[in-house]
Amino acid sequence: MHAAQMAEEYPVVSMDTDALEAARLLAEHQLPGIVVTDADGSAAAVLPASQVVRFLVPKYVQDDPSLAGVLTESMCDRSVEKLRGKKVRDVIPERLSQVPAAKADDTIVEVAAMMARLRCPLIAVTDGDKLLGIITASRLLAAALNA
């Protein structure tokens, strides 16, 4: 099976989408991540949901996770406010600024190797500059198990 056969339609946001709106999209649809497009509509990045979650955790708690136990619920609720007024481009770290993309004729093993190496839950499938769809880790597993 080739990447083009596994690819499916998937929600996308732009770099200028409100970060809180993107977080809501991730949460409401239980997505492992979301594809981010440039102004011209081409895939620019994959923003994993885990990165958005990481953005919500204060830096001092990331540095010392034992501090998480002393935070109150109201402090946790306020952490969501860190997304307010920010754009998606503000929450994408530079290391995620390139889209993990498979070619339409890549095999399951090639896509799996890329996904594992990049530790990314989504792989874009492209034909030149055209985005054909997305392969999620669960979609890839289903295809591999049915092969």
OpenMM code with the backbone's topology and positions (N, CA, C; nanometers):
from openmm import Vec3, app, unit

residues = "MET HIS ALA ALA GLN MET ALA GLU GLU TYR PRO VAL VAL SER MET ASP THR ASP ALA LEU GLU ALA ALA ARG LEU LEU ALA GLU HIS GLN LEU PRO GLY ILE VAL VAL THR ASP ALA ASP GLY SER ALA ALA ALA VAL LEU PRO ALA SER GLN VAL VAL ARG PHE LEU VAL PRO LYS TYR VAL GLN ASP ASP PRO SER LEU ALA GLY VAL LEU THR GLU SER MET CYS ASP ARG SER VAL GLU LYS LEU ARG GLY LYS LYS VAL ARG ASP VAL ILE PRO GLU ARG LEU SER GLN VAL PRO ALA ALA LYS ALA ASP ASP THR ILE VAL GLU VAL ALA ALA MET MET ALA ARG LEU ARG CYS PRO LEU ILE ALA VAL THR ASP GLY ASP LYS LEU LEU GLY ILE ILE THR ALA SER ARG LEU LEU ALA ALA ALA LEU ASN ALA".split()
positions = [
    Vec3(0.0852, -0.1175, 0.0000),
    Vec3(0.0000, 0.0000, 0.0000),
    Vec3(0.0894, 0.1234, 0.0000),
    Vec3(0.0485, 0.2231, -0.0755),
    Vec3(0.1256, 0.3472, -0.0853),
    Vec3(0.0609, 0.4584, -0.0048),
    Vec3(0.1401, 0.5609, 0.0221),
    Vec3(0.0953, 0.6735, 0.1044),
    Vec3(-0.0329, 0.7366, 0.0500),
    Vec3(-0.0430, 0.7533, -0.0799),
    Vec3(-0.1622, 0.8160, -0.1389),
    Vec3(-0.2885, 0.7362, -0.1078),
    Vec3(-0.2750, 0.6046, -0.0939),
    Vec3(-0.3901, 0.5198, -0.0635),
    Vec3(-0.4307, 0.5290, 0.0839),
    Vec3(-0.3367, 0.5638, 0.1697),
    Vec3(-0.3653, 0.5769, 0.3129),
    Vec3(-0.4087, 0.7179, 0.3517),
    Vec3(-0.3759, 0.8160, 0.2678),
    Vec3(-0.4034, 0.9559, 0.3008),
    Vec3(-0.5529, 0.9823, 0.3107),
    Vec3(-0.5891, 1.0676, 0.4057),
    Vec3(-0.7291, 1.1053, 0.4234),
    Vec3(-0.7391, 1.2556, 0.4458),
    Vec3(-0.8584, 1.3087, 0.4212),
    Vec3(-0.8804, 1.4506, 0.4484),
    Vec3(-0.8637, 1.4746, 0.5967),
    Vec3(-0.8179, 1.5938, 0.6308),
    Vec3(-0.7863, 1.6233, 0.7697),
    Vec3(-0.7991, 1.7736, 0.7915),
    Vec3(-0.8432, 1.8170, 0.9085),
    Vec3(-0.8544, 1.9613, 0.9332),
    Vec3(-0.7177, 2.0296, 0.9279),
    Vec3(-0.7171, 2.1501, 0.8801),
    Vec3(-0.5950, 2.2306, 0.8768),
    Vec3(-0.6253, 2.3687, 0.9328),
    Vec3(-0.5209, 2.4348, 0.9793),
    Vec3(-0.5299, 2.5737, 1.0228),
    Vec3(-0.4156, 2.6485, 0.9562),
    Vec3(-0.4236, 2.7797, 0.9570),
    Vec3(-0.3147, 2.8589, 0.8999),
    Vec3(-0.2237, 2.9097, 1.0118),
    Vec3(-0.1109, 2.9610, 0.9731),
    Vec3(-0.0176, 3.0190, 1.0701),
    Vec3(-0.0832, 3.1338, 1.1473),
    Vec3(-0.1798, 3.2005, 1.0838),
    Vec3(-0.2436, 3.3154, 1.1471),
    Vec3(-0.3725, 3.2817, 1.2220),
    Vec3(-0.4066, 3.1533, 1.2292),
    Vec3(-0.5239, 3.1122, 1.3065),
    Vec3(-0.4983, 3.1402, 1.4544),
    Vec3(-0.6014, 3.1793, 1.5246),
    Vec3(-0.5923, 3.2027, 1.6678),
    Vec3(-0.5508, 3.0720, 1.7367),
    Vec3(-0.4496, 3.0764, 1.8222),
    Vec3(-0.3974, 2.9561, 1.8875),
    Vec3(-0.5026, 2.8886, 1.9752),
    Vec3(-0.5874, 2.9681, 2.0402),
    Vec3(-0.6929, 2.9110, 2.1238),
    Vec3(-0.7951, 2.8357, 2.0381),
    Vec3(-0.8253, 2.8900, 1.9203),
    Vec3(-0.9164, 2.8234, 1.8264),
    Vec3(-0.8565, 2.6903, 1.7794),
    Vec3(-0.7271, 2.6899, 1.7502),
    Vec3(-0.6596, 2.5665, 1.7079),
    Vec3(-0.6612, 2.4636, 1.8212),
    Vec3(-0.6393, 2.5091, 1.9445),
    Vec3(-0.6423, 2.4181, 2.0597),
    Vec3(-0.7819, 2.3576, 2.0769),
    Vec3(-0.8839, 2.4391, 2.0578),
    Vec3(-1.0211, 2.3877, 2.0679),
    Vec3(-1.0492, 2.2835, 1.9593),
    Vec3(-1.0001, 2.3081, 1.8382),
    Vec3(-1.0170, 2.2131, 1.7288),
    Vec3(-0.9498, 2.0791, 1.7624),
    Vec3(-0.8295, 2.0869, 1.8168),
    Vec3(-0.7581, 1.9659, 1.8575),
    Vec3(-0.8371, 1.8891, 1.9639),
    Vec3(-0.8889, 1.9626, 2.0621),
    Vec3(-0.9604, 1.9001, 2.1735),
    Vec3(-1.0958, 1.8438, 2.1299),
    Vec3(-1.1731, 1.9232, 2.0577),
    Vec3(-1.3084, 1.8816, 2.0188),
    Vec3(-1.3088, 1.7591, 1.9284),
    Vec3(-1.2089, 1.7498, 1.8422),
    Vec3(-1.2035, 1.6378, 1.7477),
    Vec3(-1.1053, 1.5284, 1.7909),
    Vec3(-1.0474, 1.5466, 1.9100),
    Vec3(-0.9521, 1.4510, 1.9656),
    Vec3(-0.8423, 1.4166, 1.8647),
    Vec3(-0.7838, 1.5203, 1.8085),
    Vec3(-0.6799, 1.5040, 1.7067),
    Vec3(-0.5426, 1.4918, 1.7723),
    Vec3(-0.4543, 1.4090, 1.7179),
    Vec3(-0.3185, 1.3984, 1.7719),
    Vec3(-0.2310, 1.5181, 1.7343),
    Vec3(-0.2760, 1.5937, 1.6385),
    Vec3(-0.2029, 1.7099, 1.5903),
    Vec3(-0.2822, 1.7730, 1.4783),
    Vec3(-0.2279, 1.8805, 1.4247),
    Vec3(-0.2990, 1.9494, 1.3171),
    Vec3(-0.1979, 2.0024, 1.2167),
    Vec3(-0.2376, 2.0028, 1.0910),
    Vec3(-0.1522, 2.0552, 0.9847),
    Vec3(-0.1715, 2.2059, 0.9785),
    Vec3(-0.0601, 2.2761, 0.9653),
    Vec3(-0.0605, 2.4218, 0.9578),
    Vec3(-0.0160, 2.4617, 0.8184),
    Vec3(-0.0921, 2.5525, 0.7567),
    Vec3(-0.0599, 2.5947, 0.6204),
    Vec3(-0.0051, 2.7367, 0.6170),
    Vec3(0.0706, 2.7641, 0.5117),
    Vec3(0.1201, 2.8991, 0.4839),
    Vec3(0.0090, 2.9812, 0.4204),
    Vec3(0.0383, 3.1068, 0.3928),
    Vec3(-0.0588, 3.1964, 0.3303),
    Vec3(-0.1062, 3.1439, 0.1949),
    Vec3(-0.0188, 3.0712, 0.1240),
    Vec3(-0.0569, 3.0189, -0.0078),
    Vec3(-0.1314, 2.8852, -0.0001),
    Vec3(-0.1547, 2.8350, 0.1218),
    Vec3(-0.2297, 2.7111, 0.1392),
    Vec3(-0.1462, 2.5855, 0.1378),
    Vec3(-0.0147, 2.5994, 0.1217),
    Vec3(0.0695, 2.4798, 0.1231),
    Vec3(0.1031, 2.4419, 0.2674),
    Vec3(0.1215, 2.3137, 0.2903),
    Vec3(0.1522, 2.2644, 0.4242),
    Vec3(0.2850, 2.3229, 0.4712),
    Vec3(0.2843, 2.3795, 0.5916),
    Vec3(0.4039, 2.4447, 0.6445),
    Vec3(0.4583, 2.3753, 0.7686),
    Vec3(0.3712, 2.3125, 0.8469),
    Vec3(0.4149, 2.2501, 0.9717),
    Vec3(0.3072, 2.1547, 1.0208),
    Vec3(0.3468, 2.0699, 1.1128),
    Vec3(0.2526, 1.9888, 1.1876),
    Vec3(0.2667, 2.0311, 1.3327),
    Vec3(0.1551, 2.0673, 1.3926),
    Vec3(0.1543, 2.1080, 1.5325),
    Vec3(0.0919, 1.9948, 1.6137),
    Vec3(0.1751, 1.9155, 1.6844),
    Vec3(0.1196, 1.8081, 1.7663),
    Vec3(0.0422, 1.8653, 1.8851),
    Vec3(-0.0637, 1.7975, 1.9247),
    Vec3(-0.1415, 1.8408, 2.0408),
    Vec3(-0.0527, 1.8477, 2.1642),
    Vec3(0.0439, 1.7581, 2.1733),
    Vec3(0.1340, 1.7582, 2.2897),
    Vec3(0.2128, 1.8883, 2.3005),
    Vec3(0.2414, 1.9520, 2.1870),
    Vec3(0.3123, 2.0799, 2.1902),
    Vec3(0.2229, 2.1898, 2.2462),
    Vec3(0.0953, 2.1860, 2.2122),
    Vec3(0.0020, 2.2853, 2.2650),
    Vec3(-0.0124, 2.2646, 2.4157),
    Vec3(-0.0213, 2.1383, 2.4588),
    Vec3(-0.0283, 2.1083, 2.6027),
    Vec3(0.0973, 2.1601, 2.6722),
    Vec3(0.2114, 2.1375, 2.6119),
    Vec3(0.3388, 2.1832, 2.6698),
    Vec3(0.3399, 2.3351, 2.6858),
    Vec3(0.2819, 2.4036, 2.5908),
    Vec3(0.2769, 2.5495, 2.5955),
    Vec3(0.1958, 2.5977, 2.7158),
    Vec3(0.1007, 2.5167, 2.7615),
    Vec3(0.0157, 2.5536, 2.8749),
    Vec3(0.0841, 2.5360, 3.0099),
    Vec3(0.1878, 2.4548, 3.0137),
    Vec3(0.2566, 2.4267, 3.1398),
    Vec3(0.3626, 2.5339, 3.1634),
    Vec3(0.3577, 2.5993, 3.2797),
    Vec3(0.4593, 2.7021, 3.3078),
    Vec3(0.6010, 2.6457, 3.2972),
    Vec3(0.6924, 2.7280, 3.2513),
    Vec3(0.8317, 2.6866, 3.2295),
    Vec3(0.8927, 2.6288, 3.3568),
    Vec3(0.8636, 2.6898, 3.4718),
    Vec3(0.9230, 2.6415, 3.5960),
    Vec3(0.8719, 2.5011, 3.6324),
    Vec3(0.7509, 2.4652, 3.5897),
    Vec3(0.6984, 2.3307, 3.6141),
    Vec3(0.7604, 2.2326, 3.5143),
    Vec3(0.7854, 2.2779, 3.3924),
    Vec3(0.8544, 2.1922, 3.2965),
    Vec3(0.9944, 2.1607, 3.3472),
    Vec3(1.0591, 2.2598, 3.4082),
    Vec3(1.1945, 2.2396, 3.4617),
    Vec3(1.1943, 2.1504, 3.5849),
    Vec3(1.0886, 2.1589, 3.6665),
    Vec3(1.0781, 2.0788, 3.7884),
    Vec3(0.9354, 2.0250, 3.8010),
    Vec3(0.9079, 1.9093, 3.7371),
    Vec3(0.7721, 1.8541, 3.7363),
    Vec3(0.7117, 1.8294, 3.8741),
    Vec3(0.7940, 1.8185, 3.9787),
    Vec3(0.7385, 1.7968, 4.1128),
    Vec3(0.6554, 1.9162, 4.1587),
    Vec3(0.6750, 2.0315, 4.0983),
    Vec3(0.5969, 2.1509, 4.1340),
    Vec3(0.4526, 2.1423, 4.0848),
    Vec3(0.4261, 2.0540, 3.9897),
    Vec3(0.2908, 2.0419, 3.9351),
    Vec3(0.1901, 2.0053, 4.0432),
    Vec3(0.2317, 1.9301, 4.1415),
    Vec3(0.1424, 1.8875, 4.2485),
    Vec3(0.0969, 1.9982, 4.3410),
    Vec3(0.1666, 2.1104, 4.3404),
    Vec3(0.1282, 2.2193, 4.4303),
    Vec3(0.0439, 2.3268, 4.3615),
    Vec3(0.0235, 2.3134, 4.2304),
    Vec3(-0.0590, 2.4107, 4.1593),
    Vec3(-0.2062, 2.3860, 4.1897),
    Vec3(-0.2803, 2.4910, 4.2105),
    Vec3(-0.4241, 2.4776, 4.2334),
    Vec3(-0.4959, 2.4698, 4.0992),
    Vec3(-0.6208, 2.4256, 4.1028),
    Vec3(-0.7000, 2.4167, 3.9796),
    Vec3(-0.7162, 2.5542, 3.9156),
    Vec3(-0.7330, 2.6573, 3.9963),
    Vec3(-0.7511, 2.7915, 3.9391),
    Vec3(-0.6252, 2.8361, 3.8658),
    Vec3(-0.5089, 2.7963, 3.9159),
    Vec3(-0.3839, 2.8296, 3.8464),
    Vec3(-0.3778, 2.7550, 3.7131),
    Vec3(-0.4252, 2.6312, 3.7130),
    Vec3(-0.4268, 2.5524, 3.5892),
    Vec3(-0.5241, 2.6135, 3.4883),
    Vec3(-0.6405, 2.6586, 3.5384),
    Vec3(-0.7375, 2.7213, 3.4493),
    Vec3(-0.6789, 2.8454, 3.3842),
    Vec3(-0.6004, 2.9207, 3.4605),
    Vec3(-0.5402, 3.0435, 3.4068),
    Vec3(-0.4343, 3.0140, 3.3025),
    Vec3(-0.3762, 2.8941, 3.3055),
    Vec3(-0.2710, 2.8623, 3.2091),
    Vec3(-0.3240, 2.8628, 3.0661),
    Vec3(-0.4535, 2.8330, 3.0490),
    Vec3(-0.5147, 2.8368, 2.9158),
    Vec3(-0.5104, 2.9790, 2.8602),
    Vec3(-0.5139, 3.0754, 2.9484),
    Vec3(-0.5097, 3.2152, 2.9050),
    Vec3(-0.3806, 3.2492, 2.8311),
    Vec3(-0.2774, 3.1670, 2.8490),
    Vec3(-0.1512, 3.1913, 2.7782),
    Vec3(-0.1691, 3.1836, 2.6272),
    Vec3(-0.2736, 3.1151, 2.5825),
    Vec3(-0.2988, 3.1037, 2.4384),
    Vec3(-0.3762, 3.2227, 2.3833),
    Vec3(-0.4486, 3.2919, 2.4698),
    Vec3(-0.5333, 3.4022, 2.4247),
    Vec3(-0.4481, 3.5121, 2.3597),
    Vec3(-0.4889, 3.5533, 2.2407),
    Vec3(-0.4180, 3.6598, 2.1696),
    Vec3(-0.2967, 3.6122, 2.0908),
    Vec3(-0.2675, 3.4847, 2.0980),
    Vec3(-0.1536, 3.4310, 2.0232),
    Vec3(-0.2031, 3.3647, 1.8953),
    Vec3(-0.1170, 3.3619, 1.7987),
    Vec3(-0.1436, 3.2942, 1.6716),
    Vec3(-0.0736, 3.1581, 1.6737),
    Vec3(-0.1149, 3.0711, 1.5841),
    Vec3(-0.0528, 2.9397, 1.5755),
    Vec3(0.0976, 2.9541, 1.5562),
    Vec3(0.1403, 3.0484, 1.4756),
    Vec3(0.2838, 3.0678, 1.4518),
    Vec3(0.3610, 3.0936, 1.5812),
    Vec3(0.2925, 3.1468, 1.6837),
    Vec3(0.3577, 3.1762, 1.8112),
    Vec3(0.3821, 3.0526, 1.8963),
    Vec3(0.3097, 2.9435, 1.8694),
    Vec3(0.3232, 2.8241, 1.9529),
    Vec3(0.3959, 2.7094, 1.8828),
    Vec3(0.4385, 2.7318, 1.7592),
    Vec3(0.5137, 2.6285, 1.6873),
    Vec3(0.6625, 2.6525, 1.7101),
    Vec3(0.7276, 2.5572, 1.7760),
    Vec3(0.8720, 2.5740, 1.7925),
    Vec3(0.9424, 2.5591, 1.6584),
    Vec3(1.0575, 2.6196, 1.6482),
    Vec3(1.1310, 2.6192, 1.5213),
    Vec3(1.1591, 2.4779, 1.4714),
    Vec3(1.1817, 2.3830, 1.5623),
    Vec3(1.2129, 2.2461, 1.5205),
    Vec3(1.0948, 2.1799, 1.4489),
    Vec3(0.9739, 2.2367, 1.4629),
    Vec3(0.8567, 2.1809, 1.3959),
    Vec3(0.8174, 2.2609, 1.2721),
    Vec3(0.9056, 2.3493, 1.2290),
    Vec3(0.8689, 2.4400, 1.1211),
    Vec3(0.8703, 2.3745, 0.9831),
    Vec3(0.9086, 2.2494, 0.9748),
    Vec3(0.9010, 2.1807, 0.8464),
    Vec3(0.8004, 2.0678, 0.8559),
    Vec3(0.7242, 2.0526, 0.7514),
    Vec3(0.6215, 1.9493, 0.7503),
    Vec3(0.6831, 1.8143, 0.7195),
    Vec3(0.6549, 1.7142, 0.8030),
    Vec3(0.6971, 1.5799, 0.7666),
    Vec3(0.6084, 1.5334, 0.6519),
    Vec3(0.6662, 1.5154, 0.5363),
    Vec3(0.5858, 1.4829, 0.4184),
    Vec3(0.6376, 1.3588, 0.3482),
    Vec3(0.5436, 1.2734, 0.3140),
    Vec3(0.5730, 1.1546, 0.2354),
    Vec3(0.5305, 1.1809, 0.0912),
    Vec3(0.5986, 1.1145, 0.0004),
    Vec3(0.5566, 1.1215, -0.1396),
    Vec3(0.4409, 1.0253, -0.1594),
    Vec3(0.3589, 1.0531, -0.2570),
    Vec3(0.2385, 0.9732, -0.2834),
    Vec3(0.2696, 0.8248, -0.3004),
    Vec3(0.3871, 0.7918, -0.3551),
    Vec3(0.4187, 0.6508, -0.3801),
    Vec3(0.5047, 0.5857, -0.2717),
    Vec3(0.5266, 0.6553, -0.1586),
    Vec3(0.6007, 0.5949, -0.0479),
    Vec3(0.5215, 0.4771, 0.0093),
    Vec3(0.5934, 0.3771, 0.0574),
    Vec3(0.5297, 0.2570, 0.1132),
    Vec3(0.4956, 0.2769, 0.2613),
    Vec3(0.4202, 0.1820, 0.3169),
    Vec3(0.3867, 0.1849, 0.4597),
    Vec3(0.5143, 0.1919, 0.5437),
    Vec3(0.6126, 0.1128, 0.5078),
    Vec3(0.7372, 0.1093, 0.5854),
    Vec3(0.8093, 0.2435, 0.5783),
    Vec3(0.8116, 0.3058, 0.4615),
    Vec3(0.8771, 0.4365, 0.4487),
    Vec3(0.8057, 0.5415, 0.5334),
    Vec3(0.6729, 0.5409, 0.5311),
    Vec3(0.5955, 0.6368, 0.6111),
    Vec3(0.6159, 0.6083, 0.7599),
    Vec3(0.6126, 0.4811, 0.7987),
    Vec3(0.6323, 0.4436, 0.9389),
    Vec3(0.7705, 0.4846, 0.9880),
    Vec3(0.8713, 0.4656, 0.9049),
    Vec3(1.0078, 0.5030, 0.9427),
    Vec3(1.0178, 0.6536, 0.9660),
    Vec3(0.9540, 0.7310, 0.8795),
    Vec3(0.9556, 0.8763, 0.8945),
    Vec3(0.8830, 0.9181, 1.0225),
    Vec3(0.7666, 0.8597, 1.0451),
    Vec3(0.6875, 0.8929, 1.1625),
    Vec3(0.7652, 0.8591, 1.2905),
    Vec3(0.8300, 0.7438, 1.2923),
    Vec3(0.9068, 0.7020, 1.4098),
    Vec3(1.0283, 0.7918, 1.4308),
    Vec3(1.0994, 0.8213, 1.3234),
    Vec3(1.2205, 0.9028, 1.3342),
    Vec3(1.1892, 1.0433, 1.3827),
    Vec3(1.0801, 1.1011, 1.3313),
    Vec3(1.0447, 1.2382, 1.3658),
    Vec3(0.9569, 1.2481, 1.4905),
    Vec3(0.9091, 1.1328, 1.5376),
    Vec3(0.8187, 1.1292, 1.6540),
    Vec3(0.7017, 1.2237, 1.6331),
    Vec3(0.6430, 1.2119, 1.5160),
    Vec3(0.5327, 1.2991, 1.4768),
    Vec3(0.4088, 1.2139, 1.4516),
    Vec3(0.2930, 1.2546, 1.5057),
    Vec3(0.1722, 1.1737, 1.4907),
    Vec3(0.1037, 1.1859, 1.3547),
    Vec3(0.1514, 1.2771, 1.2712),
    Vec3(0.0913, 1.3019, 1.1405),
    Vec3(0.1985, 1.3125, 1.0343),
    Vec3(0.1674, 1.2591, 0.9188),
    Vec3(0.2552, 1.2748, 0.8034),
    Vec3(0.1696, 1.3269, 0.6886),
    Vec3(0.2133, 1.4365, 0.6296),
    Vec3(0.1438, 1.4904, 0.5124),
    Vec3(0.1822, 1.4055, 0.3917),
    Vec3(0.0890, 1.3881, 0.3013),
    Vec3(0.1173, 1.3173, 0.1765),
    Vec3(0.1064, 1.4203, 0.0649),
    Vec3(0.2138, 1.4347, -0.0098),
    Vec3(0.2187, 1.5372, -0.1131),
    Vec3(0.2510, 1.4769, -0.2491),
    Vec3(0.2070, 1.5491, -0.3501),
    Vec3(0.2422, 1.5206, -0.4877),
    Vec3(0.2968, 1.6527, -0.5401),
    Vec3(0.4283, 1.6662, -0.5365),
    Vec3(0.4887, 1.7967, -0.5642),
    Vec3(0.4552, 1.8902, -0.4496),
    Vec3(0.3959, 2.0062, -0.4812),
    Vec3(0.3548, 2.1013, -0.3778),
    Vec3(0.2111, 2.0796, -0.3323),
    Vec3(0.1407, 1.9889, -0.3973),
    Vec3(-0.0003, 1.9667, -0.3669),
    Vec3(-0.0168, 1.8715, -0.2481),
    Vec3(-0.0930, 1.9136, -0.1483),
    Vec3(-0.1244, 1.8314, -0.0329),
    Vec3(-0.2383, 1.7373, -0.0687),
    Vec3(-0.2115, 1.6060, -0.0662),
    Vec3(-0.3133, 1.5069, -0.1002),
    Vec3(-0.3971, 1.4666, 0.0208),
    Vec3(-0.3372, 1.4728, 0.1367),
    Vec3(-0.4055, 1.4328, 0.2594),
    Vec3(-0.3051, 1.4063, 0.3691),
    Vec3(-0.3539, 1.3457, 0.4755),
    Vec3(-0.2728, 1.3215, 0.5941),
    Vec3(-0.2821, 1.1744, 0.6319),
    Vec3(-0.1727, 1.1229, 0.6846),
    Vec3(-0.1734, 0.9888, 0.7434),
    Vec3(-0.1473, 1.0055, 0.8926),
    Vec3(-0.2415, 0.9602, 0.9748),
    Vec3(-0.2221, 0.9614, 1.1198),
    Vec3(-0.1561, 0.8308, 1.1615),
    Vec3(-0.1004, 0.8301, 1.2808),
    Vec3(-0.0375, 0.7077, 1.3322),
    Vec3(-0.1403, 0.5947, 1.3396),
    Vec3(-0.2622, 0.6253, 1.3824),
    Vec3(-0.3641, 0.5201, 1.3923),
    Vec3(-0.4041, 0.4697, 1.2542),
    Vec3(-0.4104, 0.5565, 1.1561),
    Vec3(-0.4421, 0.5156, 1.0187),
    Vec3(-0.3310, 0.4250, 0.9638),
    Vec3(-0.2071, 0.4621, 0.9923),
    Vec3(-0.0929, 0.3822, 0.9480),
    Vec3(-0.0954, 0.2435, 1.0132),
    Vec3(-0.1238, 0.2384, 1.1427),
    Vec3(-0.1327, 0.1088, 1.2108),
    Vec3(-0.2431, 0.0222, 1.1521),
    Vec3(-0.3588, 0.0826, 1.1266),
    Vec3(-0.4705, 0.0079, 1.0684),
    Vec3(-0.4324, -0.0499, 0.9323),
    Vec3(-0.3658, 0.0311, 0.8509),
    Vec3(-0.3255, -0.0157, 0.7181),
    Vec3(-0.2220, -0.1280, 0.7298),
    Vec3(-0.1288, -0.1144, 0.8222),
    Vec3(-0.0257, -0.2168, 0.8399),
    Vec3(-0.0857, -0.3471, 0.8920),
    Vec3(-0.1799, -0.3378, 0.9830),
    Vec3(-0.2410, -0.4579, 1.0404),
    Vec3(-0.3325, -0.5291, 0.9415),
    Vec3(-0.3889, -0.4536, 0.8472),
    Vec3(-0.4766, -0.5128, 0.7471),
    Vec3(-0.4023, -0.5621, 0.6240),
    Vec3(-0.2742, -0.5289, 0.6168),
    Vec3(-0.1952, -0.5678, 0.4984),
    Vec3(-0.1653, -0.7160, 0.4998),
] * unit.nanometer
topology = app.Topology()
chain = topology.addChain("A")
for resn in residues:
    res = topology.addResidue(resn, chain)
    for name in ("N", "CA", "C"):
        topology.addAtom(name, app.Element.getBySymbol(name[0]), res)
